[in-house]
Amino acid sequence: MQTLFLLPVGFYLLVMPILFSAWMTFFRRDEEMSDEERKTSWFVIAIATMLWPIVLPFAYLELLGKLKRSTKTARLYQRMLETTNSQQAA
């Protein structure tokens, strides 16, 4: 019974530093933040790291939404180019 409890806790504790280091990499790359935004970001990163089982699925869904929108936009531009090229050729 103890193993059933320790396995998910171990997985949770194993994933936390991995996500924290990945999110800190993104945080450090942003050089346009003000001091207040940096303080707020530290707080958000700390909370998100502790609550990653909840945060991660929502972040993934947001990325999927952005991917779908960008794919639709790319297809629209491609159709526009094809239409323009076919009109120029005629």
N, C-alpha and C positions, 0 to 999 in steps of 0.2 A: 504494500500500500504506500509505503514511503517513497518507493521508486516512481510511482505514478505522480506523486506530487513534485519530486525533485527534477524529473525530466523536463516538464514545461518551465519550471523556474530556472533551470540551468540554460535552457534555450533562450528564455527571455533575457537573462543576464549576459549570455553570449552575444546576442544581437545588439544590445544597447551600445556598447562601445564602437561597434562597426558603423552603426547609423550615426552616432555622434561624430565620429571622425569624418564621415562623408559630408554631413551637414556643415561641419566646421570648415571644410575645404571650400564649399560654396560661399560660406559667410566671409572667409578671409579674402576671397577673390573680389568681392564687391568693395570698391574703393570710394564709392560716391555716397556712402552713408554718413549721416551726421552722428555726433556723439550720443544723442538721445535715441536715435534709431539703432545704434549699436547696442545700447543697454537693453532696449526692448527685444532686440534679436537674441541676445544672450538668454534672456528669460524665456522666450519662445522656444529656442533650441533645447534648453534644459527641460521644459515641460514636454515638448514633443518627444524627446529621448525617453523620458519616463513612461509616456503614454503611447509608445510606438505601435502597439497592437491596434490602437484605434486610429492614430494619425496616418499610418502608412497606407491602409486601404483607401482613405479619402484622397491622399496625395496621388496615388496611382490613378484613381478615377479622374482626377483633375488633369493629369497628364494625358490620359486617353482622350478626354474631351478636346484638349488643345491639338492633339495629333489629328483627330477627325476633322476639326475646323481647318487646319493647315492643309490637309489632304484635299478637302473640298475646294479650297482656294486655289491650290496648285492645279487641280483639274479644270477649274474655271479659266485660269490663265492659259492653260494648254489649249482648250477649246477656242479661246479668243485668238490665239496665235494661229491655230490651224485655219480658222475662218478667214483671218486677214491674209494668210499666205495663199489660200485657195482663191480669194477674190483678186489678189494681185496677179496670180498666174492666168486668170481668165481674161 
